[in-house]
Structures are given as C-alpha cells and as structure tokens.
Amino acid sequence: MNEPAEPVGVVANEFASVAVTVDHAGHSPRLRLVDQKTGRVGYLDALELETLAWLPDGALHGLLDPSVVRWPSP
C-alpha cells in the first residue's frame, strides 16, 4: 500500500529554494526534494541522509559550485 507523500516544508535562502516531502512510494521512506526554480526532483534515502550527517564540516564545498554540474564550461 502506497501512502501519500508527507509534506515537510520548504527550505530556502537567497540562493536556493527546495520543497521537501517524505515519499513512501519506494521500498522504504525517502526524502523527495524539488528544486523550486527548475522543478528538478531528487531523492535521498536513509543511508544517504546518515552519510550527510556524518560528513565533516566542509566536505560538500566541492559540490556547492553550481558551475560543476549546472553550467559546465564547454
């Protein structure tokens, strides 16, 4: 039985806005993240979220540069 997605809210600042829900359509609950600007959707399961919680400060800095995946140079 698939339960509906549970709305969590919107996480936003001057650089980004992401709608967050808990999705129950897969094998286990996961976060569904929707980029409010582009509509792009991503999912994070419990293992991925735990990994984020254990990362040392600054470990994501390399991913925070949008030119790496959004606007790569030719």
mmCIF file of the N, C-alpha and C atoms, coordinates in Angstrom:
data_MODEL
# 
_entry.id   MODEL 
# 
loop_
_atom_site.group_PDB 
_atom_site.id 
_atom_site.type_symbol 
_atom_site.label_atom_id 
_atom_site.label_alt_id 
_atom_site.label_comp_id 
_atom_site.label_asym_id 
_atom_site.label_entity_id 
_atom_site.label_seq_id 
_atom_site.pdbx_PDB_ins_code 
_atom_site.Cartn_x 
_atom_site.Cartn_y 
_atom_site.Cartn_z 
_atom_site.occupancy 
_atom_site.B_iso_or_equiv 
_atom_site.pdbx_formal_charge 
_atom_site.auth_seq_id 
_atom_site.auth_comp_id 
_atom_site.auth_asym_id 
_atom_site.auth_atom_id 
_atom_site.pdbx_PDB_model_num 
ATOM 1   N N  . MET A 1 1  ? 0.840  -1.184 0.000   1.00 0.00 ? 1  MET A N  1 
ATOM 2   C CA . MET A 1 1  ? 0.000  0.000  0.000   1.00 0.00 ? 1  MET A CA 1 
ATOM 3   C C  . MET A 1 1  ? 0.881  1.242  0.000   1.00 0.00 ? 1  MET A C  1 
ATOM 4   N N  . ASN A 1 2  ? 0.698  2.099  -0.972  1.00 0.00 ? 2  ASN A N  1 
ATOM 5   C CA . ASN A 1 2  ? 1.482  3.327  -1.051  1.00 0.00 ? 2  ASN A CA 1 
ATOM 6   C C  . ASN A 1 2  ? 0.785  4.445  -0.291  1.00 0.00 ? 2  ASN A C  1 
ATOM 7   N N  . GLU A 1 3  ? 1.476  4.974  0.683   1.00 0.00 ? 3  GLU A N  1 
ATOM 8   C CA . GLU A 1 3  ? 0.952  6.113  1.424   1.00 0.00 ? 3  GLU A CA 1 
ATOM 9   C C  . GLU A 1 3  ? 1.262  7.382  0.637   1.00 0.00 ? 3  GLU A C  1 
ATOM 10  N N  . PRO A 1 4  ? 0.463  8.411  0.785   1.00 0.00 ? 4  PRO A N  1 
ATOM 11  C CA . PRO A 1 4  ? 0.776  9.665  0.093   1.00 0.00 ? 4  PRO A CA 1 
ATOM 12  C C  . PRO A 1 4  ? 2.047  10.287 0.663   1.00 0.00 ? 4  PRO A C  1 
ATOM 13  N N  . ALA A 1 5  ? 2.641  11.162 -0.109  1.00 0.00 ? 5  ALA A N  1 
ATOM 14  C CA . ALA A 1 5  ? 3.829  11.886 0.359   1.00 0.00 ? 5  ALA A CA 1 
ATOM 15  C C  . ALA A 1 5  ? 3.435  12.792 1.509   1.00 0.00 ? 5  ALA A C  1 
ATOM 16  N N  . GLU A 1 6  ? 4.292  12.868 2.497   1.00 0.00 ? 6  GLU A N  1 
ATOM 17  C CA . GLU A 1 6  ? 4.068  13.734 3.659   1.00 0.00 ? 6  GLU A CA 1 
ATOM 18  C C  . GLU A 1 6  ? 4.809  15.041 3.449   1.00 0.00 ? 6  GLU A C  1 
ATOM 19  N N  . PRO A 1 7  ? 4.115  16.159 3.338   1.00 0.00 ? 7  PRO A N  1 
ATOM 20  C CA . PRO A 1 7  ? 4.811  17.440 3.184   1.00 0.00 ? 7  PRO A CA 1 
ATOM 21  C C  . PRO A 1 7  ? 5.617  17.759 4.440   1.00 0.00 ? 7  PRO A C  1 
ATOM 22  N N  . VAL A 1 8  ? 6.820  18.220 4.240   1.00 0.00 ? 8  VAL A N  1 
ATOM 23  C CA . VAL A 1 8  ? 7.672  18.652 5.348   1.00 0.00 ? 8  VAL A CA 1 
ATOM 24  C C  . VAL A 1 8  ? 7.757  20.173 5.350   1.00 0.00 ? 8  VAL A C  1 
ATOM 25  N N  . GLY A 1 9  ? 8.003  20.738 4.174   1.00 0.00 ? 9  GLY A N  1 
ATOM 26  C CA . GLY A 1 9  ? 8.086  22.188 4.068   1.00 0.00 ? 9  GLY A CA 1 
ATOM 27  C C  . GLY A 1 9  ? 9.011  22.613 2.958   1.00 0.00 ? 9  GLY A C  1 
ATOM 28  N N  . VAL A 1 10 ? 9.369  23.879 2.982   1.00 0.00 ? 10 VAL A N  1 
ATOM 29  C CA . VAL A 1 10 ? 10.292 24.447 2.005   1.00 0.00 ? 10 VAL A CA 1 
ATOM 30  C C  . VAL A 1 10 ? 11.504 24.971 2.761   1.00 0.00 ? 10 VAL A C  1 
ATOM 31  N N  . VAL A 1 11 ? 12.673 24.603 2.275   1.00 0.00 ? 11 VAL A N  1 
ATOM 32  C CA . VAL A 1 11 ? 13.928 25.109 2.822   1.00 0.00 ? 11 VAL A CA 1 
ATOM 33  C C  . VAL A 1 11 ? 14.467 26.091 1.788   1.00 0.00 ? 11 VAL A C  1 
ATOM 34  N N  . ALA A 1 12 ? 14.645 27.358 2.193   1.00 0.00 ? 12 ALA A N  1 
ATOM 35  C CA . ALA A 1 12 ? 15.031 28.380 1.221   1.00 0.00 ? 12 ALA A CA 1 
ATOM 36  C C  . ALA A 1 12 ? 15.963 29.412 1.846   1.00 0.00 ? 12 ALA A C  1 
ATOM 37  N N  . ASN A 1 13 ? 16.757 30.010 0.980   1.00 0.00 ? 13 ASN A N  1 
ATOM 38  C CA . ASN A 1 13 ? 17.553 31.183 1.330   1.00 0.00 ? 13 ASN A CA 1 
ATOM 39  C C  . ASN A 1 13 ? 17.702 32.015 0.066   1.00 0.00 ? 13 ASN A C  1 
ATOM 40  N N  . GLU A 1 14 ? 18.623 32.951 0.057   1.00 0.00 ? 14 GLU A N  1 
ATOM 41  C CA . GLU A 1 14 ? 18.767 33.823 -1.109  1.00 0.00 ? 14 GLU A CA 1 
ATOM 42  C C  . GLU A 1 14 ? 19.345 33.105 -2.322  1.00 0.00 ? 14 GLU A C  1 
ATOM 43  N N  . PHE A 1 15 ? 19.862 31.880 -2.146  1.00 0.00 ? 15 PHE A N  1 
ATOM 44  C CA . PHE A 1 15 ? 20.497 31.160 -3.245  1.00 0.00 ? 15 PHE A CA 1 
ATOM 45  C C  . PHE A 1 15 ? 19.670 29.998 -3.790  1.00 0.00 ? 15 PHE A C  1 
ATOM 46  N N  . ALA A 1 16 ? 18.775 29.448 -2.986  1.00 0.00 ? 16 ALA A N  1 
ATOM 47  C CA . ALA A 1 16 ? 18.044 28.253 -3.406  1.00 0.00 ? 16 ALA A CA 1 
ATOM 48  C C  . ALA A 1 16 ? 16.732 28.124 -2.640  1.00 0.00 ? 16 ALA A C  1 
ATOM 49  N N  . SER A 1 17 ? 15.807 27.362 -3.234  1.00 0.00 ? 17 SER A N  1 
ATOM 50  C CA . SER A 1 17 ? 14.532 27.054 -2.590  1.00 0.00 ? 17 SER A CA 1 
ATOM 51  C C  . SER A 1 17 ? 14.163 25.621 -2.963  1.00 0.00 ? 17 SER A C  1 
ATOM 52  N N  . VAL A 1 18 ? 13.999 24.768 -1.939  1.00 0.00 ? 18 VAL A N  1 
ATOM 53  C CA . VAL A 1 18 ? 13.734 23.355 -2.168  1.00 0.00 ? 18 VAL A CA 1 
ATOM 54  C C  . VAL A 1 18 ? 12.528 22.918 -1.352  1.00 0.00 ? 18 VAL A C  1 
ATOM 55  N N  . ALA A 1 19 ? 11.534 22.324 -2.027  1.00 0.00 ? 19 ALA A N  1 
ATOM 56  C CA . ALA A 1 19 ? 10.383 21.745 -1.338  1.00 0.00 ? 19 ALA A CA 1 
ATOM 57  C C  . ALA A 1 19 ? 10.746 20.329 -0.913  1.00 0.00 ? 19 ALA A C  1 
ATOM 58  N N  . VAL A 1 20 ? 10.414 19.981 0.338   1.00 0.00 ? 20 VAL A N  1 
ATOM 59  C CA . VAL A 1 20 ? 10.784 18.682 0.898   1.00 0.00 ? 20 VAL A CA 1 
ATOM 60  C C  . VAL A 1 20 ? 9.521  17.935 1.308   1.00 0.00 ? 20 VAL A C  1 
ATOM 61  N N  . THR A 1 21 ? 9.416  16.672 0.857   1.00 0.00 ? 21 THR A N  1 
ATOM 62  C CA . THR A 1 21 ? 8.348  15.786 1.299   1.00 0.00 ? 21 THR A CA 1 
ATOM 63  C C  . THR A 1 21 ? 8.973  14.429 1.639   1.00 0.00 ? 21 THR A C  1 
ATOM 64  N N  . VAL A 1 22 ? 8.250  13.634 2.425   1.00 0.00 ? 22 VAL A N  1 
ATOM 65  C CA . VAL A 1 22 ? 8.667  12.249 2.670   1.00 0.00 ? 22 VAL A CA 1 
ATOM 66  C C  . VAL A 1 22 ? 7.871  11.382 1.712   1.00 0.00 ? 22 VAL A C  1 
ATOM 67  N N  . ASP A 1 23 ? 8.573  10.663 0.840   1.00 0.00 ? 23 ASP A N  1 
ATOM 68  C CA . ASP A 1 23 ? 7.963  9.833  -0.196  1.00 0.00 ? 23 ASP A CA 1 
ATOM 69  C C  . ASP A 1 23 ? 7.894  8.384  0.291   1.00 0.00 ? 23 ASP A C  1 
ATOM 70  N N  . HIS A 1 24 ? 6.722  7.767  0.189   1.00 0.00 ? 24 HIS A N  1 
ATOM 71  C CA . HIS A 1 24 ? 6.544  6.392  0.630   1.00 0.00 ? 24 HIS A CA 1 
ATOM 72  C C  . HIS A 1 24 ? 6.328  5.432  -0.545  1.00 0.00 ? 24 HIS A C  1 
ATOM 73  N N  . ALA A 1 25 ? 6.568  5.873  -1.767  1.00 0.00 ? 25 ALA A N  1 
ATOM 74  C CA . ALA A 1 25 ? 6.286  5.057  -2.946  1.00 0.00 ? 25 ALA A CA 1 
ATOM 75  C C  . ALA A 1 25 ? 7.342  3.983  -3.193  1.00 0.00 ? 25 ALA A C  1 
ATOM 76  N N  . GLY A 1 26 ? 8.539  4.130  -2.643  1.00 0.00 ? 26 GLY A N  1 
ATOM 77  C CA . GLY A 1 26 ? 9.603  3.144  -2.851  1.00 0.00 ? 26 GLY A CA 1 
ATOM 78  C C  . GLY A 1 26 ? 9.543  2.025  -1.834  1.00 0.00 ? 26 GLY A C  1 
ATOM 79  N N  . HIS A 1 27 ? 10.647 1.301  -1.702  1.00 0.00 ? 27 HIS A N  1 
ATOM 80  C CA . HIS A 1 27 ? 10.719 0.188  -0.752  1.00 0.00 ? 27 HIS A CA 1 
ATOM 81  C C  . HIS A 1 27 ? 10.747 0.664  0.690   1.00 0.00 ? 27 HIS A C  1 
ATOM 82  N N  . SER A 1 28 ? 11.278 1.866  0.901   1.00 0.00 ? 28 SER A N  1 
ATOM 83  C CA . SER A 1 28 ? 11.312 2.452  2.244   1.00 0.00 ? 28 SER A CA 1 
ATOM 84  C C  . SER A 1 28 ? 11.143 3.962  2.096   1.00 0.00 ? 28 SER A C  1 
ATOM 85  N N  . PRO A 1 29 ? 10.765 4.639  3.162   1.00 0.00 ? 29 PRO A N  1 
ATOM 86  C CA . PRO A 1 29 ? 10.587 6.091  3.063   1.00 0.00 ? 29 PRO A CA 1 
ATOM 87  C C  . PRO A 1 29 ? 11.882 6.786  2.643   1.00 0.00 ? 29 PRO A C  1 
ATOM 88  N N  . ARG A 1 30 ? 11.748 7.856  1.908   1.00 0.00 ? 30 ARG A N  1 
ATOM 89  C CA . ARG A 1 30 ? 12.901 8.655  1.477   1.00 0.00 ? 30 ARG A CA 1 
ATOM 90  C C  . ARG A 1 30 ? 12.448 10.090 1.333   1.00 0.00 ? 30 ARG A C  1 
ATOM 91  N N  . LEU A 1 31 ? 13.400 10.995 1.374   1.00 0.00 ? 31 LEU A N  1 
ATOM 92  C CA . LEU A 1 31 ? 13.073 12.405 1.151   1.00 0.00 ? 31 LEU A CA 1 
ATOM 93  C C  . LEU A 1 31 ? 12.991 12.673 -0.338  1.00 0.00 ? 31 LEU A C  1 
ATOM 94  N N  . ARG A 1 32 ? 11.968 13.394 -0.732  1.00 0.00 ? 32 ARG A N  1 
ATOM 95  C CA . ARG A 1 32 ? 11.815 13.856 -2.117  1.00 0.00 ? 32 ARG A CA 1 
ATOM 96  C C  . ARG A 1 32 ? 12.098 15.349 -2.092  1.00 0.00 ? 32 ARG A C  1 
ATOM 97  N N  . LEU A 1 33 ? 13.064 15.775 -2.883  1.00 0.00 ? 33 LEU A N  1 
ATOM 98  C CA . LEU A 1 33 ? 13.497 17.169 -2.926  1.00 0.00 ? 33 LEU A CA 1 
ATOM 99  C C  . LEU A 1 33 ? 13.181 17.742 -4.296  1.00 0.00 ? 33 LEU A C  1 
ATOM 100 N N  . VAL A 1 34 ? 12.497 18.873 -4.326  1.00 0.00 ? 34 VAL A N  1 
ATOM 101 C CA . VAL A 1 34 ? 12.144 19.516 -5.595  1.00 0.00 ? 34 VAL A CA 1 
ATOM 102 C C  . VAL A 1 34 ? 12.747 20.912 -5.618  1.00 0.00 ? 34 VAL A C  1 
ATOM 103 N N  . ASP A 1 35 ? 13.637 21.150 -6.579  1.00 0.00 ? 35 ASP A N  1 
ATOM 104 C CA . ASP A 1 35 ? 14.211 22.483 -6.793  1.00 0.00 ? 35 ASP A CA 1 
ATOM 105 C C  . ASP A 1 35 ? 13.084 23.382 -7.282  1.00 0.00 ? 35 ASP A C  1 
ATOM 106 N N  . GLN A 1 36 ? 12.731 24.385 -6.505  1.00 0.00 ? 36 GLN A N  1 
ATOM 107 C CA . GLN A 1 36 ? 11.602 25.251 -6.831  1.00 0.00 ? 36 GLN A CA 1 
ATOM 108 C C  . GLN A 1 36 ? 11.845 26.086 -8.088  1.00 0.00 ? 36 GLN A C  1 
ATOM 109 N N  . LYS A 1 37 ? 13.088 26.313 -8.431  1.00 0.00 ? 37 LYS A N  1 
ATOM 110 C CA . LYS A 1 37 ? 13.392 27.123 -9.613  1.00 0.00 ? 37 LYS A CA 1 
ATOM 111 C C  . LYS A 1 37 ? 13.283 26.321 -10.911 1.00 0.00 ? 37 LYS A C  1 
ATOM 112 N N  . THR A 1 38 ? 13.795 25.091 -10.904 1.00 0.00 ? 38 THR A N  1 
ATOM 113 C CA . THR A 1 38 ? 13.841 24.307 -12.139 1.00 0.00 ? 38 THR A CA 1 
ATOM 114 C C  . THR A 1 38 ? 12.835 23.168 -12.185 1.00 0.00 ? 38 THR A C  1 
ATOM 115 N N  . GLY A 1 39 ? 12.306 22.771 -11.035 1.00 0.00 ? 39 GLY A N  1 
ATOM 116 C CA . GLY A 1 39 ? 11.407 21.628 -10.983 1.00 0.00 ? 39 GLY A CA 1 
ATOM 117 C C  . GLY A 1 39 ? 12.126 20.292 -10.925 1.00 0.00 ? 39 GLY A C  1 
ATOM 118 N N  . ARG A 1 40 ? 13.444 20.318 -10.944 1.00 0.00 ? 40 ARG A N  1 
ATOM 119 C CA . ARG A 1 40 ? 14.225 19.069 -10.885 1.00 0.00 ? 40 ARG A CA 1 
ATOM 120 C C  . ARG A 1 40 ? 13.975 18.371 -9.553  1.00 0.00 ? 40 ARG A C  1 
ATOM 121 N N  . VAL A 1 41 ? 13.828 17.030 -9.615  1.00 0.00 ? 41 VAL A N  1 
ATOM 122 C CA . VAL A 1 41 ? 13.496 16.232 -8.438  1.00 0.00 ? 41 VAL A CA 1 
ATOM 123 C C  . VAL A 1 41 ? 14.650 15.294 -8.107  1.00 0.00 ? 41 VAL A C  1 
ATOM 124 N N  . GLY A 1 42 ? 14.938 15.162 -6.819  1.00 0.00 ? 42 GLY A N  1 
ATOM 125 C CA . GLY A 1 42 ? 15.934 14.209 -6.349  1.00 0.00 ? 42 GLY A CA 1 
ATOM 126 C C  . GLY A 1 42 ? 15.422 13.514 -5.105  1.00 0.00 ? 42 GLY A C  1 
ATOM 127 N N  . TYR A 1 43 ? 16.008 12.378 -4.793  1.00 0.00 ? 43 TYR A N  1 
ATOM 128 C CA . TYR A 1 43 ? 15.593 11.592 -3.631  1.00 0.00 ? 43 TYR A CA 1 
ATOM 129 C C  . TYR A 1 43 ? 16.809 11.254 -2.778  1.00 0.00 ? 43 TYR A C  1 
ATOM 130 N N  . LEU A 1 44 ? 16.609 11.210 -1.459  1.00 0.00 ? 44 LEU A N  1 
ATOM 131 C CA . LEU A 1 44 ? 17.643 10.780 -0.525  1.00 0.00 ? 44 LEU A CA 1 
ATOM 132 C C  . LEU A 1 44 ? 17.052 9.735  0.402   1.00 0.00 ? 44 LEU A C  1 
ATOM 133 N N  . ASP A 1 45 ? 17.691 8.548  0.446   1.00 0.00 ? 45 ASP A N  1 
ATOM 134 C CA . ASP A 1 45 ? 17.213 7.514  1.360   1.00 0.00 ? 45 ASP A CA 1 
ATOM 135 C C  . ASP A 1 45 ? 17.916 7.652  2.710   1.00 0.00 ? 45 ASP A C  1 
ATOM 136 N N  . ALA A 1 46 ? 17.575 6.779  3.647   1.00 0.00 ? 46 ALA A N  1 
ATOM 137 C CA . ALA A 1 46 ? 18.113 6.872  4.998   1.00 0.00 ? 46 ALA A CA 1 
ATOM 138 C C  . ALA A 1 46 ? 19.637 6.766  5.026   1.00 0.00 ? 46 ALA A C  1 
ATOM 139 N N  . LEU A 1 47 ? 20.216 5.873  4.217   1.00 0.00 ? 47 LEU A N  1 
ATOM 140 C CA . LEU A 1 47 ? 21.670 5.728  4.203   1.00 0.00 ? 47 LEU A CA 1 
ATOM 141 C C  . LEU A 1 47 ? 22.344 6.995  3.692   1.00 0.00 ? 47 LEU A C  1 
ATOM 142 N N  . GLU A 1 48 ? 21.782 7.597  2.645   1.00 0.00 ? 48 GLU A N  1 
ATOM 143 C CA . GLU A 1 48 ? 22.358 8.844  2.112   1.00 0.00 ? 48 GLU A CA 1 
ATOM 144 C C  . GLU A 1 48 ? 22.241 9.974  3.129   1.00 0.00 ? 48 GLU A C  1 
ATOM 145 N N  . LEU A 1 49 ? 21.120 10.054 3.832   1.00 0.00 ? 49 LEU A N  1 
ATOM 146 C CA . LEU A 1 49 ? 20.954 11.090 4.856   1.00 0.00 ? 49 LEU A CA 1 
ATOM 147 C C  . LEU A 1 49 ? 21.914 10.881 6.023   1.00 0.00 ? 49 LEU A C  1 
ATOM 148 N N  . GLU A 1 50 ? 22.090 9.634  6.435   1.00 0.00 ? 50 GLU A N  1 
ATOM 149 C CA . GLU A 1 50 ? 23.040 9.350  7.522   1.00 0.00 ? 50 GLU A CA 1 
ATOM 150 C C  . GLU A 1 50 ? 24.453 9.735  7.105   1.00 0.00 ? 50 GLU A C  1 
ATOM 151 N N  . THR A 1 51 ? 24.795 9.456  5.857   1.00 0.00 ? 51 THR A N  1 
ATOM 152 C CA . THR A 1 51 ? 26.117 9.821  5.353   1.00 0.00 ? 51 THR A CA 1 
ATOM 153 C C  . THR A 1 51 ? 26.324 11.329 5.426   1.00 0.00 ? 51 THR A C  1 
ATOM 154 N N  . LEU A 1 52 ? 25.303 12.103 5.056   1.00 0.00 ? 52 LEU A N  1 
ATOM 155 C CA . LEU A 1 52 ? 25.404 13.563 5.152   1.00 0.00 ? 52 LEU A CA 1 
ATOM 156 C C  . LEU A 1 52 ? 25.602 14.011 6.593   1.00 0.00 ? 52 LEU A C  1 
ATOM 157 N N  . ALA A 1 53 ? 24.926 13.341 7.522   1.00 0.00 ? 53 ALA A N  1 
ATOM 158 C CA . ALA A 1 53 ? 25.049 13.703 8.935   1.00 0.00 ? 53 ALA A CA 1 
ATOM 159 C C  . ALA A 1 53 ? 26.459 13.448 9.467   1.00 0.00 ? 53 ALA A C  1 
ATOM 160 N N  . TRP A 1 54 ? 27.146 12.448 8.932   1.00 0.00 ? 54 TRP A N  1 
ATOM 161 C CA . TRP A 1 54 ? 28.479 12.091 9.409   1.00 0.00 ? 54 TRP A CA 1 
ATOM 162 C C  . TRP A 1 54 ? 29.607 12.828 8.698   1.00 0.00 ? 54 TRP A C  1 
ATOM 163 N N  . LEU A 1 55 ? 29.317 13.522 7.612   1.00 0.00 ? 55 LEU A N  1 
ATOM 164 C CA . LEU A 1 55 ? 30.378 14.222 6.875   1.00 0.00 ? 55 LEU A CA 1 
ATOM 165 C C  . LEU A 1 55 ? 31.021 15.303 7.741   1.00 0.00 ? 55 LEU A C  1 
ATOM 166 N N  . PRO A 1 56 ? 32.326 15.461 7.622   1.00 0.00 ? 56 PRO A N  1 
ATOM 167 C CA . PRO A 1 56 ? 32.975 16.547 8.349   1.00 0.00 ? 56 PRO A CA 1 
ATOM 168 C C  . PRO A 1 56 ? 32.615 17.900 7.727   1.00 0.00 ? 56 PRO A C  1 
ATOM 169 N N  . ASP A 1 57 ? 32.742 18.954 8.514   1.00 0.00 ? 57 ASP A N  1 
ATOM 170 C CA . ASP A 1 57 ? 32.484 20.306 8.007   1.00 0.00 ? 57 ASP A CA 1 
ATOM 171 C C  . ASP A 1 57 ? 33.303 20.559 6.751   1.00 0.00 ? 57 ASP A C  1 
ATOM 172 N N  . GLY A 1 58 ? 32.662 21.141 5.752   1.00 0.00 ? 58 GLY A N  1 
ATOM 173 C CA . GLY A 1 58 ? 33.352 21.498 4.516   1.00 0.00 ? 58 GLY A CA 1 
ATOM 174 C C  . GLY A 1 58 ? 33.410 20.395 3.480   1.00 0.00 ? 58 GLY A C  1 
ATOM 175 N N  . ALA A 1 59 ? 32.956 19.195 3.804   1.00 0.00 ? 59 ALA A N  1 
ATOM 176 C CA . ALA A 1 59 ? 33.071 18.078 2.862   1.00 0.00 ? 59 ALA A CA 1 
ATOM 177 C C  . ALA A 1 59 ? 32.243 18.277 1.594   1.00 0.00 ? 59 ALA A C  1 
ATOM 178 N N  . LEU A 1 60 ? 31.203 19.092 1.657   1.00 0.00 ? 60 LEU A N  1 
ATOM 179 C CA . LEU A 1 60 ? 30.349 19.311 0.475   1.00 0.00 ? 60 LEU A CA 1 
ATOM 180 C C  . LEU A 1 60 ? 30.745 20.538 -0.342  1.00 0.00 ? 60 LEU A C  1 
ATOM 181 N N  . HIS A 1 61 ? 31.743 21.274 0.080   1.00 0.00 ? 61 HIS A N  1 
ATOM 182 C CA . HIS A 1 61 ? 32.093 22.522 -0.607  1.00 0.00 ? 61 HIS A CA 1 
ATOM 183 C C  . HIS A 1 61 ? 32.336 22.331 -2.098  1.00 0.00 ? 61 HIS A C  1 
ATOM 184 N N  . GLY A 1 62 ? 32.956 21.238 -2.489  1.00 0.00 ? 62 GLY A N  1 
ATOM 185 C CA . GLY A 1 62 ? 33.201 20.996 -3.905  1.00 0.00 ? 62 GLY A CA 1 
ATOM 186 C C  . GLY A 1 62 ? 31.926 20.824 -4.714  1.00 0.00 ? 62 GLY A C  1 
ATOM 187 N N  . LEU A 1 63 ? 30.855 20.371 -4.079  1.00 0.00 ? 63 LEU A N  1 
ATOM 188 C CA . LEU A 1 63 ? 29.580 20.187 -4.770  1.00 0.00 ? 63 LEU A CA 1 
ATOM 189 C C  . LEU A 1 63 ? 28.739 21.449 -4.805  1.00 0.00 ? 63 LEU A C  1 
ATOM 190 N N  . LEU A 1 64 ? 29.081 22.431 -3.998  1.00 0.00 ? 64 LEU A N  1 
ATOM 191 C CA . LEU A 1 64 ? 28.255 23.630 -3.893  1.00 0.00 ? 64 LEU A CA 1 
ATOM 192 C C  . LEU A 1 64 ? 28.489 24.635 -5.017  1.00 0.00 ? 64 LEU A C  1 
ATOM 193 N N  . ASP A 1 65 ? 29.480 24.404 -5.856  1.00 0.00 ? 65 ASP A N  1 
ATOM 194 C CA . ASP A 1 65 ? 29.738 25.280 -7.003  1.00 0.00 ? 65 ASP A CA 1 
ATOM 195 C C  . ASP A 1 65 ? 28.809 24.835 -8.135  1.00 0.00 ? 65 ASP A C  1 
ATOM 196 N N  . PRO A 1 66 ? 27.759 25.599 -8.443  1.00 0.00 ? 66 PRO A N  1 
ATOM 197 C CA . PRO A 1 66 ? 26.799 25.164 -9.467  1.00 0.00 ? 66 PRO A CA 1 
ATOM 198 C C  . PRO A 1 66 ? 27.402 25.021 -10.859 1.00 0.00 ? 66 PRO A C  1 
ATOM 199 N N  . SER A 1 67 ? 28.526 25.641 -11.116 1.00 0.00 ? 67 SER A N  1 
ATOM 200 C CA . SER A 1 67 ? 29.120 25.519 -12.448 1.00 0.00 ? 67 SER A CA 1 
ATOM 201 C C  . SER A 1 67 ? 29.664 24.118 -12.703 1.00 0.00 ? 67 SER A C  1 
ATOM 202 N N  . VAL A 1 68 ? 29.826 23.319 -11.655 1.00 0.00 ? 68 VAL A N  1 
ATOM 203 C CA . VAL A 1 68 ? 30.351 21.965 -11.825 1.00 0.00 ? 68 VAL A CA 1 
ATOM 204 C C  . VAL A 1 68 ? 29.358 21.079 -12.585 1.00 0.00 ? 68 VAL A C  1 
ATOM 205 N N  . VAL A 1 69 ? 28.062 21.156 -12.245 1.00 0.00 ? 69 VAL A N  1 
ATOM 206 C CA . VAL A 1 69 ? 27.077 20.296 -12.914 1.00 0.00 ? 69 VAL A CA 1 
ATOM 207 C C  . VAL A 1 69 ? 25.966 21.052 -13.621 1.00 0.00 ? 69 VAL A C  1 
ATOM 208 N N  . ARG A 1 70 ? 25.688 22.276 -13.222 1.00 0.00 ? 70 ARG A N  1 
ATOM 209 C CA . ARG A 1 70 ? 24.604 23.028 -13.865 1.00 0.00 ? 70 ARG A CA 1 
ATOM 210 C C  . ARG A 1 70 ? 25.038 23.747 -15.127 1.00 0.00 ? 70 ARG A C  1 
ATOM 211 N N  . TRP A 1 71 ? 26.169 24.413 -15.053 1.00 0.00 ? 71 TRP A N  1 
ATOM 212 C CA . TRP A 1 71 ? 26.633 25.207 -16.181 1.00 0.00 ? 71 TRP A CA 1 
ATOM 213 C C  . TRP A 1 71 ? 28.095 24.908 -16.484 1.00 0.00 ? 71 TRP A C  1 
ATOM 214 N N  . PRO A 1 72 ? 28.405 23.668 -16.847 1.00 0.00 ? 72 PRO A N  1 
ATOM 215 C CA . PRO A 1 72 ? 29.813 23.337 -17.113 1.00 0.00 ? 72 PRO A CA 1 
ATOM 216 C C  . PRO A 1 72 ? 30.348 24.086 -18.337 1.00 0.00 ? 72 PRO A C  1 
ATOM 217 N N  . SER A 1 73 ? 31.603 24.401 -18.286 1.00 0.00 ? 73 SER A N  1 
ATOM 218 C CA . SER A 1 73 ? 32.249 25.064 -19.428 1.00 0.00 ? 73 SER A CA 1 
ATOM 219 C C  . SER A 1 73 ? 32.430 24.059 -20.545 1.00 0.00 ? 73 SER A C  1 
ATOM 220 N N  . PRO A 1 74 ? 32.289 24.499 -21.799 1.00 0.00 ? 74 PRO A N  1 
ATOM 221 C CA . PRO A 1 74 ? 32.467 23.570 -22.927 1.00 0.00 ? 74 PRO A CA 1 
ATOM 222 C C  . PRO A 1 74 ? 33.918 23.131 -23.083 1.00 0.00 ? 74 PRO A C  1 
# 
